[in-house]
């Protein structure tokens, strides 16, 4: 090893900051967001009951095809190989709980919007925003907290005008 001020860093060596505190240095770690497209050979779970594949069955993505609509061929652990699966039919095992929590929140928002429409009032996104802000598993909560509310409202209004 060469002498000098630089030392070789590996995953076991501590990194000292300016205050002299030791921090573990996670090398080459990458957080995968739930909305990130799947990659070949990635492990996934089925989110719905498919023919021959019960909900929650683990499988491996083998083929990815499509330009505007990405479809996946998955070889499941129970021996069933299935193609033409949409990203909504699959989820990463580490995002399993988050997927269903978001699904429940979407159902609650839809019920609140339907109830507001039945009462003749306009549904506001303030309740939905509060529910999203209260969600402790939201990976983007810290980023959303940095955006001023009037910009979030403006974005929501633009999406509504565009039909999204």
Number of C-alpha atoms within 10 A of each C-alpha: 5 7 6 6 5 7 10 7 11 11 11 9 13 13 14 12 9 6 6 8 9 12 11 11 15 10 9 6 7 7 6 13 11 16 10 9 11 20 13 13 13 12 19 24 24 24 19 14 12 13 8 12 19 14 14 16 17 20 25 19 22 17 15 18 12 9 7 6 10 14 17 24 19 27 20 20 13 12 10 12 16 18 15 16 16 12 17 11 16 25 23 21 15 12 17 17 13 18 17 12 15 15 12 12 15 13 12 14 17 14 12 16 18 15 14 14 12 10 10 9 11 12 17 12 15 11 12 18 15 10 14 17 16 11 15 10 14 15 14 11 14 10 8 15 10 8 10 9 13 9 10 14 15 11 12 14 14 12 11 10 9 8 7 8
